Amino acid sequence: MSPEQAIWEEELARAVKDLELAEKYDDYGAIEWNKERIRYSKMKIREYEEYEQNKKKWAV
């Protein structure tokens, strides 16, 4: 796992915790913001995973 991917993994974990807290207090704005953070974090993690897979293919 690259350092950049680790950062996005941590961001995803924080966003999930923040989402749970926002849902607890029924804060609609924070709920939507954290859902977006989760979506974006997952997207970035997938990008790094795909990059690592392609890097292996390119090395051949």
MDTraj code that builds the backbone (N, CA, C; nanometers):
import mdtraj as md
import numpy as np

residues = "MET SER PRO GLU GLN ALA ILE TRP GLU GLU GLU LEU ALA ARG ALA VAL LYS ASP LEU GLU LEU ALA GLU LYS TYR ASP ASP TYR GLY ALA ILE GLU TRP ASN LYS GLU ARG ILE ARG TYR SER LYS MET LYS ILE ARG GLU TYR GLU GLU TYR GLU GLN ASN LYS LYS LYS TRP ALA VAL".split()
xyz = np.array([
    [0.0852, -0.1177, 0.0000],
    [0.0000, 0.0000, 0.0000],
    [0.0899, 0.1242, 0.0000],
    [0.0582, 0.2140, -0.0883],
    [0.1360, 0.3373, -0.0981],
    [0.0979, 0.4324, 0.0159],
    [0.1854, 0.5260, 0.0478],
    [0.1533, 0.6229, 0.1535],
    [0.0276, 0.7041, 0.1207],
    [0.0097, 0.7352, -0.0069],
    [-0.1087, 0.8116, -0.0471],
    [-0.2359, 0.7303, -0.0235],
    [-0.2298, 0.6021, -0.0557],
    [-0.3468, 0.5167, -0.0349],
    [-0.3770, 0.5042, 0.1146],
    [-0.2739, 0.4964, 0.1961],
    [-0.2934, 0.4892, 0.3413],
    [-0.3642, 0.6136, 0.3930],
    [-0.3294, 0.7287, 0.3372],
    [-0.3955, 0.8532, 0.3774],
    [-0.5448, 0.8459, 0.3459],
    [-0.5785, 0.7959, 0.2265],
    [-0.7191, 0.7863, 0.1892],
    [-0.7933, 0.6812, 0.2708],
    [-0.7244, 0.5742, 0.3115],
    [-0.7851, 0.4741, 0.3997],
    [-0.8205, 0.5385, 0.5339],
    [-0.7291, 0.6199, 0.5865],
    [-0.7543, 0.6898, 0.7127],
    [-0.8680, 0.7903, 0.6974],
    [-0.8710, 0.8607, 0.5857],
    [-0.9787, 0.9570, 0.5598],
    [-1.1137, 0.8855, 0.5546],
    [-1.1163, 0.7691, 0.4920],
    [-1.2395, 0.6904, 0.4843],
    [-1.2862, 0.6513, 0.6240],
    [-1.1959, 0.6048, 0.7072],
    [-1.2313, 0.5657, 0.8432],
    [-1.2859, 0.6847, 0.9224],
    [-1.2216, 0.8007, 0.9077],
    [-1.2704, 0.9209, 0.9783],
    [-1.4078, 0.9619, 0.9277],
    [-1.4284, 0.9548, 0.7980],
    [-1.5565, 0.9951, 0.7401],
    [-1.6685, 0.9038, 0.7879],
    [-1.6400, 0.7744, 0.7988],
    [-1.7422, 0.6801, 0.8472],
    [-1.7802, 0.7136, 0.9913],
    [-1.6805, 0.7402, 1.0752],
    [-1.7085, 0.7766, 1.2150],
    [-1.7861, 0.9075, 1.2218],
    [-1.7455, 1.0050, 1.1408],
    [-1.8150, 1.1341, 1.1401],
    [-1.9583, 1.1196, 1.0906],
    [-1.9794, 1.0306, 0.9934],
    [-2.1146, 1.0069, 0.9420],
    [-2.2031, 0.9483, 1.0513],
    [-2.1502, 0.8530, 1.1251],
    [-2.2282, 0.7941, 1.2343],
    [-2.2669, 0.8997, 1.3371],
    [-2.1753, 0.9879, 1.3684],
    [-2.2035, 1.0946, 1.4641],
    [-2.3081, 1.1919, 1.4078],
    [-2.2950, 1.2264, 1.2810],
    [-2.3918, 1.3177, 1.2180],
    [-2.5309, 1.2550, 1.2153],
    [-2.5377, 1.1256, 1.1886],
    [-2.6678, 1.0585, 1.1878],
    [-2.7271, 1.0544, 1.3285],
    [-2.6410, 1.0379, 1.4278],
    [-2.6877, 1.0354, 1.5668],
    [-2.7577, 1.1668, 1.6025],
    [-2.7008, 1.2781, 1.5560],
    [-2.7566, 1.4096, 1.5874],
    [-2.8461, 1.4636, 1.4767],
    [-2.8716, 1.3810, 1.3757],
    [-2.9628, 1.4164, 1.2665],
    [-2.9225, 1.5492, 1.1996],
    [-2.7928, 1.5621, 1.1719],
    [-2.7384, 1.6817, 1.1079],
    [-2.7306, 1.6561, 0.9574],
    [-2.8327, 1.7012, 0.8843],
    [-2.8444, 1.6693, 0.7422],
    [-2.7243, 1.7166, 0.6609],
    [-2.6783, 1.8365, 0.6853],
    [-2.5640, 1.8897, 0.6105],
    [-2.4385, 1.8052, 0.6317],
    [-2.4126, 1.7689, 0.7563],
    [-2.2956, 1.6865, 0.7878],
    [-2.3109, 1.5458, 0.7308],
    [-2.4318, 1.4942, 0.7290],
    [-2.4561, 1.3614, 0.6710],
    [-2.4190, 1.3619, 0.5239],
    [-2.4679, 1.4608, 0.4515],
    [-2.4382, 1.4688, 0.3086],
    [-2.2891, 1.4902, 0.2840],
    [-2.2258, 1.5758, 0.3640],
    [-2.0834, 1.6028, 0.3480],
    [-2.0012, 1.4749, 0.3705],
    [-2.0347, 1.4007, 0.4740],
    [-1.9587, 1.2799, 0.5046],
    [-1.9854, 1.1689, 0.4040],
    [-2.1049, 1.1621, 0.3498],
    [-2.1316, 1.0659, 0.2423],
    [-2.0442, 1.0976, 0.1212],
    [-2.0268, 1.2248, 0.0929],
    [-1.9412, 1.2658, -0.0184],
    [-1.7948, 1.2326, 0.0114],
    [-1.7510, 1.2551, 0.1341],
    [-1.6139, 1.2188, 0.1733],
    [-1.5907, 1.0695, 0.1571],
    [-1.6896, 0.9892, 0.1950],
    [-1.6782, 0.8435, 0.1820],
    [-1.6700, 0.8057, 0.0350],
    [-1.7562, 0.8619, -0.0469],
    [-1.7573, 0.8310, -0.1898],
    [-1.6230, 0.8671, -0.2531],
    [-1.5735, 0.9855, -0.2226],
    [-1.4487, 1.0318, -0.2822],
    [-1.3294, 0.9485, -0.2328],
    [-1.3289, 0.9144, -0.1053],
    [-1.2202, 0.8329, -0.0506],
    [-1.2162, 0.6964, -0.1171],
    [-1.3324, 0.6349, -0.1335],
    [-1.3383, 0.5042, -0.1999],
    [-1.2895, 0.5148, -0.3440],
    [-1.3244, 0.6226, -0.4107],
    [-1.2804, 0.6430, -0.5484],
    [-1.1283, 0.6543, -0.5550],
    [-1.0692, 0.7321, -0.4654],
    [-0.9242, 0.7493, -0.4649],
    [-0.8527, 0.6180, -0.4302],
    [-0.9076, 0.5416, -0.3372],
    [-0.8482, 0.4130, -0.3013],
    [-0.8494, 0.3200, -0.4218],
    [-0.9614, 0.3149, -0.4934],
    [-0.9699, 0.2324, -0.6153],
    [-0.8674, 0.2769, -0.7193],
    [-0.8494, 0.4076, -0.7348],
    [-0.7508, 0.4581, -0.8302],
    [-0.6103, 0.4093, -0.7960],
    [-0.5738, 0.4145, -0.6688],
    [-0.4412, 0.3683, -0.6284],
    [-0.4276, 0.2181, -0.6464],
    [-0.5343, 0.1425, -0.6181],
    [-0.5288, -0.0027, -0.6376],
    [-0.5116, -0.0361, -0.7858],
    [-0.5861, 0.0326, -0.8713],
    [-0.5738, 0.0093, -1.0153],
    [-0.4349, 0.0488, -1.0653],
    [-0.3830, 0.1565, -1.0129],
    [-0.2487, 0.2007, -1.0522],
    [-0.1454, 0.0940, -1.0154],
    [-0.1555, 0.0395, -0.8949],
    [-0.0609, -0.0634, -0.8515],
    [-0.0717, -0.1880, -0.9393],
    [-0.1933, -0.2263, -0.9762],
    [-0.2120, -0.3427, -1.0632],
    [-0.1521, -0.3161, -1.2011],
    [-0.1758, -0.1988, -1.2550],
    [-0.1230, -0.1648, -1.3867],
    [0.0285, -0.1496, -1.3853],
    [0.0815, -0.1013, -1.2750],
    [0.2263, -0.0861, -1.2623],
    [0.2943, -0.2230, -1.2738],
    [0.2316, -0.3254, -1.2168],
    [0.2856, -0.4605, -1.2260],
    [0.2827, -0.5089, -1.3719],
    [0.1758, -0.4772, -1.4428],
    [0.1644, -0.5170, -1.5832],
    [0.2696, -0.4472, -1.6688],
    [0.2933, -0.3203, -1.6391],
    [0.3886, -0.2423, -1.7176],
    [0.5321, -0.2898, -1.6954],
    [0.5595, -0.3457, -1.5786],
    [0.6947, -0.3894, -1.5441],
    [0.7352, -0.5158, -1.6203],
    [0.6400, -0.5855, -1.6749],
    [0.6698, -0.7123, -1.7432],
    [0.7437, -0.6903, -1.8715],
])
top = md.Topology()
chain = top.add_chain()
for i, resn in enumerate(residues, 1):
    res = top.add_residue(resn, chain, resSeq=i)
    for name in ("N", "CA", "C"):
        top.add_atom(name, md.element.get_by_symbol(name[0]), res)
traj = md.Trajectory(xyz[None], top)
